[in-house]
């Protein structure tokens, strides 16, 4: 059970880092001021979706999940955030970014078998 809880926390931390990076670059916020209102709502929403995910034991990240539980408007926002932040994470959070790439590749191989 601890393994699932750790995985859930890593996923929540990753999404928060990606939203923070996006907000700083697109909305001009800083680490000191925090997230803008819209990004704060998106961050809370994404973290709550992770908290209630019934598939956490068997999936790595939401992108590998067959059930998409985000509302359409939030799904579009998180897709935009990830499209922007994903390629830039290696420069801002290199360890987290490498772990994400490795876990995603491992999961895709596991699903192909």
C-alpha positions in Angstrom: 0.0 0.0 0.0 2.9 2.4 0.7 4.2 1.8 -2.8 0.9 3.1 -4.3 0.8 6.1 -1.9 4.4 7.0 -2.9 3.5 6.7 -6.6 0.4 8.8 -6.1 2.5 11.5 -4.3 5.2 11.4 -7.1 2.5 11.9 -9.7 0.9 14.8 -7.8 4.3 16.4 -7.4 5.1 16.0 -11.1 1.9 17.6 -12.2 2.3 20.5 -9.7 5.8 21.1 -11.0 4.6 21.2 -14.6 1.8 23.6 -13.8 4.1 25.9 -11.9 6.6 26.0 -14.8 3.8 26.7 -17.2 2.3 29.4 -15.0 5.7 31.2 -14.4 6.4 31.2 -18.2 3.0 31.9 -19.6 1.4 34.0 -16.9 4.4 35.8 -15.5 4.1 34.5 -11.9 7.1 33.7 -9.8 8.0 31.1 -7.2 7.4 33.8 -4.5 3.9 34.8 -5.8 2.8 31.3 -6.5 0.3 30.3 -9.2 -2.3 32.5 -10.8 -5.9 31.8 -10.0 -6.6 29.6 -13.1 -3.5 27.5 -12.6 -4.2 27.1 -8.9 -7.6 25.7 -9.8 -6.1 23.4 -12.4 -3.5 22.2 -9.9 -6.1 21.5 -7.2 -8.2 19.7 -9.7 -5.4 17.5 -11.1 -4.2 16.6 -7.6 -7.7 15.7 -6.5 -8.1 13.4 -9.6 -4.9 11.6 -8.6 -6.2 11.3 -5.0 -9.3 9.5 -6.3 -7.8 7.4 -9.0 -8.8 3.8 -8.7 -6.2 2.6 -11.2 -3.1 3.9 -9.4 -1.8 0.5 -8.7 -1.8 -0.6 -12.4 -0.8 2.6 -14.3 2.1 4.9 -14.3 0.6 8.2 -15.5 -2.7 9.5 -16.7 -1.5 9.5 -20.3 -1.3 5.7 -20.1 -4.7 5.3 -18.6 -7.6 4.0 -20.7 -10.2 5.9 -18.6 -9.8 9.7 -18.7 -11.5 11.1 -15.7 -10.8 14.8 -16.3 -13.7 17.1 -17.4 -13.2 18.1 -21.0 -12.3 21.8 -20.1 -9.7 20.7 -17.6 -8.4 18.0 -19.8 -7.7 20.5 -22.5 -6.0 22.8 -20.0 -3.8 20.0 -18.6 -2.9 18.9 -22.2 -1.8 22.5 -23.0 0.3 22.6 -19.8 2.0 19.3 -20.4 2.6 20.1 -24.1 4.5 23.2 -22.9 6.1 22.0 -19.7 7.0 18.4 -20.7 9.9 19.3 -23.0 11.2 21.9 -20.6 11.1 19.7 -17.5 14.6 18.3 -18.2 16.1 21.8 -17.6 14.1 22.6 -14.5 13.6 19.3 -12.8 16.0 16.8 -14.5 15.7 13.9 -12.1 11.9 14.1 -12.1 11.9 14.3 -15.9 14.2 11.3 -16.4 12.2 9.2 -13.9 9.0 10.1 -15.8 10.5 9.1 -19.2 11.8 5.8 -17.8 8.5 4.9 -16.1 6.5 5.9 -19.2 8.7 3.8 -21.5 8.6 0.8 -19.1 4.8 1.0 -18.8 4.3 1.2 -22.6 6.4 -1.9 -23.1 4.5 -3.7 -20.4 1.2 -2.8 -22.0 2.4 -4.1 -25.5 3.1 -7.6 -24.2 
